[in-house]
Amino acid sequence: MAGEAVASTPLWAVLPFAVLLGMIATGPLFFHHWWEHHYPKVAIALGAIVAAYLMFQPGGAHHILETGVEYSSFIALIGSLFIISGGILIRIHGTPTPLRNTAILAIGGALANVLGTTGAAMLLIRPFLRFNQGRMKPYLVVFFIFIVCNLGGALTPIGDPPLFLGYLRGVPFFWMLENYSLHWLITMGLILFSFYFVDRGNKAMAGETVTRPELDMQGFSQVLFLIAILALVLVQKAEFLHHFPHEVVAVTIAVIMAVVALASLKFADKGILKDNEFSFAPLKEVAILFIGIFLTMIPALQVLREHASTLGIDKPWKFYMATGVLSSMLDNAPTYLCFLTVATGLHGLSIDEAGAVNTLLTMPLGAGDVGAISLGAVFWGAMTYIGNGPNFMVRNIAAAMGADPPDFLSYIFKYAVVYLLPVLLVVLFLL
């Protein structure tokens, strides 16, 4: 969604996005049965309204094309990781304890930097919930989303889609690891510390004999398909592909990812798929809702770009807060790219120029802005179910397994505001 709007975008054009966000928040809570059957119509209809409006605006068709390319890359990546992980069965035997649960979440957060937040989440959510069978509480799902689906993936471009966009624009692969490991460790440590003490209050296992934990993993052949997906993520930076249009490369790789995912499904052990209760239902809901989200948020991002110079966002902490707040309401990947565009412009550069981001990183203030934008996008994506794609997936899988995840508003006000927001504000003082 890069590119500047030619004309001023009217504020009413943001209304479909606000309506969709409101429906996602209130539908499952107040009219669950109706929403369950009609959310595809709502999401697609609102997206179609925005698309029709944009078709009559200068450059509107280009914005739709760019959004379509971003959506195809987004859904191909999280969809392929979802499908492949369905063929891997992990069982954690033993008695769940607060310390063991904390260790599982910590390992999941670290794995997110290697497998991506989606890959790590899809690999671990089912075994984590099974491990806690008999003491299941909503907070287990929420903290899993906080840590594995979001916070964990802040150190590499593989970790989270916003960082991958930065990688494609010129941010070195290990730049976040080299410069923001301390921020990551402090954030992860504080959230894991909170989880440990919350989990200590879960007395459902009182009186049980604590047995030694054991790990059993099946479906090792599927790891080869995971490696293939990760290779496809990295190859997009290859020099020989620079000669081809970005849209062609992105769509081609998305198609190859889909082929790899379907091949993995064909060769997956059917018994493992059955034990994992694998179905396309969680992926279907994410895919449909995010069609509407990606389309309806085009005008919202245009308004932001058009008024960026008047917003007074000129310091790292301001970029962190602005990127973070909007990443919790919009998908964090395009929000990241939007503020990266603002940051390059602030320092007299254009994000569309080759080497602009590399030049930005050589400037002390510019590097601070990029780091703040990166942390804001990744960390604050955990504030709502729609901040990052894996959040909704985990919520749907947990619901299918009877884990009773909180509704949209309860997730925000009962958990994110109480446990996550204070930690995110601590990060503000580290910038």
C-alpha positions in Angstrom: 0.0 0.0 0.0 2.8 2.3 -0.7 2.3 5.3 -2.8 0.8 8.7 -2.1 -2.9 9.6 -2.6 -3.4 12.1 -5.4 -6.4 13.8 -3.8 -7.6 14.4 -0.3 -9.5 11.3 1.0 -12.8 12.2 2.7 -13.2 11.0 6.2 -16.5 9.3 5.4 -14.5 6.8 3.3 -13.1 5.4 6.6 -16.7 4.5 7.7 -16.8 1.0 6.2 -13.6 0.1 8.1 -15.1 1.5 11.4 -18.3 -0.5 10.8 -16.4 -3.7 10.1 -14.2 -3.2 13.2 -17.3 -2.6 15.2 -19.1 -5.7 13.9 -16.1 -7.9 14.6 -16.0 -6.6 18.1 -19.7 -6.8 18.9 -21.1 -9.5 16.6 -19.8 -12.6 18.5 -20.9 -11.0 21.7 -24.4 -9.7 21.1 -25.7 -11.6 18.0 -23.4 -14.6 17.8 -25.7 -16.9 15.7 -26.4 -14.2 13.1 -22.7 -13.2 12.9 -21.5 -16.8 12.6 -23.6 -17.3 9.5 -23.3 -13.8 7.9 -19.9 -12.5 8.6 -18.6 -13.4 5.1 -21.4 -11.2 3.5 -20.6 -8.3 5.9 -16.8 -8.4 5.3 -17.0 -8.8 1.5 -19.8 -6.3 1.1 -18.0 -3.6 3.1 -14.8 -4.3 1.2 -16.7 -4.1 -2.1 -18.1 -0.7 -1.2 -14.6 0.7 -0.6 -13.3 -1.0 -3.8 -16.1 0.6 -5.9 -15.4 4.0 -4.4 -11.6 3.7 -5.1 -12.2 2.7 -8.7 -13.5 6.2 -9.4 -10.6 7.9 -7.7 -7.2 8.8 -9.2 -4.8 6.0 -8.5 -7.6 4.0 -6.9 -7.1 0.9 -9.1 -3.4 0.9 -8.2 -4.2 0.9 -4.5 -6.5 -2.0 -5.0 -3.9 -3.9 -6.9 -1.2 -3.3 -4.3 -3.6 -4.4 -1.6 -4.5 -7.5 -3.5 -0.8 -8.4 -3.8 -0.2 -7.8 -0.1 -3.3 -9.8 0.8 -2.2 -12.7 -1.4 1.3 -12.7 0.3 -0.3 -12.5 3.7 -2.8 -15.3 3.3 -0.4 -17.5 1.4 2.2 -17.3 4.2 -0.1 -17.8 7.2 -2.3 -20.3 5.3 0.7 -22.5 4.2 2.1 -22.5 7.8 -1.4 -23.4 9.1 -1.8 -26.3 6.7 1.7 -27.7 7.1 1.7 -27.5 10.9 -1.6 -29.5 10.9 0.5 -32.5 9.8 2.8 -32.2 12.8 1.6 -33.7 16.1 3.3 -32.7 19.3 2.2 -34.2 22.6 3.5 -32.9 25.9 3.0 -35.5 28.6 3.1 -34.9 32.3 1.5 -32.6 34.8 1.0 -28.9 33.8 2.6 -26.5 36.3 3.1 -22.7 36.1 6.8 -23.1 35.5 6.3 -25.7 32.7 3.7 -23.6 31.0 5.9 -20.5 31.3 8.7 -22.5 29.7 6.5 -23.7 26.8 5.5 -20.1 26.1 9.1 -18.9 26.3 10.2 -21.6 23.8 7.3 -20.7 21.5 8.3 -17.0 21.6 11.9 -17.9 20.7 10.7 -20.3 17.9 8.7 -17.5 16.4 11.9 -15.8 15.2 12.7 -19.0 13.2 9.3 -20.3 12.2 7.4 -17.0 12.1 4.7 -16.2 14.6 2.2 -18.1 12.5 4.3 -21.2 12.3 5.2 -21.3 15.9 1.6 -20.7 17.0 0.2 -23.4 14.7 2.8 -25.8 15.9 2.3 -25.3 19.6 -1.3 -24.1 20.3 -2.9 -27.6 20.2 -0.3 -29.3 22.4 -0.3 -26.4 24.8 -4.1 -26.6 25.2 -4.0 -30.4 25.4 -1.3 -30.2 28.1 -3.6 -28.0 30.2 -6.7 -30.1 29.7 -8.7 -30.2 32.9 -7.4 -26.8 34.0 -8.4 -24.8 30.9 -8.9 -21.1 31.4 -9.3 -18.2 28.9 -6.1 -16.5 30.1 -4.0 -19.5 28.7 -5.2 -18.7 25.2 -4.7 -14.9 25.7 -1.1 -15.2 26.9 -0.3 -17.6 24.2 -1.4 -15.0 21.7 0.6 -12.3 23.5 3.8 -14.2 23.5 3.9 -16.7 20.6 1.7 -14.9 18.1 3.2 -11.5 18.6 6.0 -10.5 21.1 8.2 -13.5 20.3 8.7 -12.6 16.6 10.3 -9.2 17.0 13.9 -10.1 16.3 14.0 -11.4 12.6 12.2 -10.6 9.4 10.8 -14.2 9.5 9.3 -13.5 12.9 6.5 -11.2 11.9 5.1 -9.8 8.6 5.9 -6.1 9.4 9.6 -6.9 9.8 9.5 -8.9 6.6 8.3 -5.8 4.8 11.1 -3.9 6.3 13.6 -6.5 5.2 12.3 -6.2 1.6 12.8 -2.5 1.8 16.4 -2.7 3.0 16.5 -3.4 6.7 19.3 -5.9 7.3 18.2 -9.4 8.4 19.9 -9.3 11.8 19.3 -5.5 12.5 16.6 -6.0 15.1 18.5 -8.8 16.8 21.6 -6.6 17.0 19.9 -3.5 18.2 16.7 -4.4 20.1 17.4 -7.8 21.8 17.3 -6.1 25.2 13.9 -4.5 24.5 12.7 -8.0 23.5 14.1 -9.7 26.5 12.6 -7.2 28.9 9.2 -7.3 27.2 9.1 -11.1 27.1 10.4 -11.4 30.6 7.7 -9.1 32.1 4.9 -10.8 30.2 6.2 -14.3 31.1 6.6 -13.2 34.7 2.9 -12.0 34.7 1.8 -15.2 33.2 3.6 -17.3 35.8 1.8 -15.6 38.7 -1.6 -15.7 37.0 -1.1 -19.4 36.3 -0.2 -20.0 39.9 -3.7 -19.0 40.8 -5.2 -21.8 38.7 -5.8 -24.4 41.4 -7.6 -27.0 39.1 -4.7 -29.3 39.5 -4.4 -29.1 43.3 -3.7 -32.5 44.8 -2.3 -34.1 41.7 1.0 -35.9 41.7 3.4 -33.9 39.6 4.9 -36.2 37.0 8.0 -35.7 34.8 7.3 -33.9 31.5 7.9 -35.8 28.2 7.7 -34.6 24.6 6.5 -36.7 21.7 6.6 -35.4 18.1 5.2 -37.1 15.0 5.1 -35.9 11.3 8.8 -35.1 10.9 8.5 -35.1 7.1 6.4 -32.0 7.3 9.4 -30.1 8.6 10.8 -30.2 5.1 7.7 -28.4 3.8 8.2 -25.8 6.6 11.8 -25.3 5.4 10.6 -24.8 1.9 8.2 -22.1 3.0 10.9 -20.3 4.9 13.2 -20.5 1.9 10.5 -18.9 -0.2 10.2 -16.1 2.3 13.9 -15.4 2.1 14.3 -15.8 -1.7 12.2 -12.7 -2.3 15.3 -10.7 -1.4 17.4 -12.5 -4.0 19.3 -10.2 -6.4 18.1 -11.9 -9.6 14.5 -11.2 -8.7 15.1 -7.4 -8.7 14.7 -7.5 -12.5 11.1 -8.5 -12.2 8.1 -6.3 -11.0 7.5 -6.7 -7.3 3.8 -7.7 -7.9 4.8 -10.5 -10.2 7.4 -11.9 -7.7 5.0 -11.6 -4.8 2.1 -13.4 -6.5 4.3 -16.1 -8.0 5.8 -16.9 -4.6 2.3 -16.9 -3.0 1.2 -19.4 -5.6 4.3 -21.6 -5.0 3.6 -21.4 -1.2 0.0 -22.6 -1.9 1.3 -25.5 -4.0 3.8 -26.5 -1.3 1.1 -26.4 1.4 -1.3 -28.6 -0.7 1.6 -31.0 -1.3 2.2 -31.2 2.4 -1.4 -31.9 3.0 -1.4 -34.7 0.4 1.6 -36.4 2.1 0.5 -35.7 5.7 -0.4 -38.7 7.9 -4.2 -38.8 8.0 -4.1 -40.1 11.6 -2.1 -37.0 12.7 -4.6 -34.7 10.8 -7.4 -36.4 12.7 -5.7 -36.2 16.1 -5.1 -32.5 15.4 -8.8 -32.1 14.5 -7.5 -30.4 11.3 -10.0 -28.4 9.3 -10.0 -25.3 7.1 -12.6 -23.5 9.3 -10.1 -21.3 11.3 -8.2 -20.4 8.1 -11.5 -19.6 6.2 -12.7 -17.1 8.8 -9.3 -15.3 8.9 -9.1 -15.3 5.1 -12.6 -13.8 4.7 -12.4 -11.2 7.4 -9.1 -10.0 6.3 -10.3 -9.5 2.7 -12.7 -6.9 4.2 -10.0 -5.5 6.6 -7.4 -5.1 3.9 -9.8 -3.3 1.5 -11.6 -1.1 4.0 -8.5 0.1 5.6 -7.1 1.6 2.4 -8.8 4.9 2.9 -7.8 4.9 6.6 -4.2 4.6 5.6 -4.5 7.2 2.9 -5.9 9.7 5.4 -3.0 8.9 7.7 -0.5 9.5 5.0 -2.1 12.7 3.8 -2.1 14.2 7.3 1.2 12.7 8.6 3.0 16.0 8.4 0.5 17.7 10.6 0.4 14.9 13.3 3.7 16.0 14.9 5.2 12.5 14.8 8.9 13.3 14.7 10.5 11.3 17.5 11.0 7.6 18.1 8.6 7.4 21.1 5.9 9.1 19.0 6.4 6.7 16.1 6.2 3.8 18.6 2.9 5.0 20.0 1.3 5.9 16.7 2.4 2.7 15.0 1.4 0.7 18.0 -2.1 2.1 18.6 -2.9 1.8 14.9 -1.4 -1.7 14.7 -3.9 -2.8 17.3 -6.8 -1.6 15.1 -5.4 -2.2 11.6 -3.3 -5.1 10.5 0.2 -4.4 11.7 2.0 -5.1 8.4 0.5 -2.2 6.3 0.6 0.0 9.4 4.3 -0.6 9.6 4.9 0.3 6.0 2.8 3.4 6.3 4.9 4.8 9.2 8.1 3.7 7.5 7.0 5.9 4.6 6.4 8.8 7.0 9.8 8.3 8.6 11.7 8.3 5.3 9.8 11.4 4.3 10.6 13.1 7.6 14.3 12.7 6.9 14.1 14.0 3.3 14.0 10.6 1.6 11.5 8.6 -0.4 10.7 5.0 0.5 10.4 4.3 -3.3 14.0 5.2 -3.9 16.5 2.4 -3.9 18.6 2.5 -0.7 16.4 5.0 1.1 15.9 2.7 4.1 19.6 1.8 4.3 20.4 5.5 4.3 17.8 6.1 7.0 19.5 3.5 9.2 22.8 5.4 9.1 21.1 8.4 10.7 20.9 8.1 14.5 17.4 9.6 14.7 16.3 7.7 11.6 17.5 4.4 13.0 15.6 5.1 16.2 12.5 5.8 14.2 12.7 2.5 12.3 13.3 0.6 15.6 10.3 2.3 17.3 8.1 1.6 14.3 9.2 -2.1 14.3 8.6 -2.6 18.0 5.3 -0.7 17.8 4.0 -2.9 15.0 5.0 -6.2 16.4 4.3 -5.7 20.1 1.0 -3.8 19.8 -0.4 -6.3 17.3 -1.1 -8.3 20.4 -3.6 -5.8 21.7 -6.6 -7.1 19.7 -7.6 -10.2 17.7 -7.2 -8.3 14.4 -3.8 -6.8 15.1 -2.0 -9.8 13.6 -3.2 -12.7 11.5 -2.2 -15.5 13.8 -4.3 -14.0 16.7 -7.6 -14.8 15.1 -6.4 -18.3 14.0 -5.4 -19.2 17.5 -8.6 -17.9 18.8 -10.6 -20.0 16.3 -8.6 -23.2 17.0 -9.0 -22.7 20.8 -12.7 -22.3 20.3 -12.9 -25.5 18.3 -11.0 -27.3 21.0 -13.5 -26.0 23.7 -11.0 -23.7 25.3 -13.5 -20.9 25.6 -11.4 -17.9 24.4 -12.6 -14.5 25.5 -14.7 -12.4 23.1 -13.3 -9.4 21.3 -14.0 -6.8 23.9 -13.1 -9.0 26.9 -9.8 -9.9 25.3 -9.0 -6.1 25.1 -10.4 -4.8 28.4 -10.0 -7.9 30.7 -6.6 -9.0 29.5 -4.7 -6.8 27.0 -5.3 -3.5 28.9 -4.6 -5.1 32.3 -1.5 -7.3 31.5 -0.1 -6.2 28.2 -0.5 -2.4 28.0 1.6 -1.6 31.1 4.5 -3.6 29.6 4.2 -1.9 26.3 4.4 1.5 28.1 7.6 0.3 29.8 9.1 -0.2 26.3 8.2 3.5 25.6 10.7 4.5 28.2 13.4 2.3 26.7 13.4 4.0 23.4 
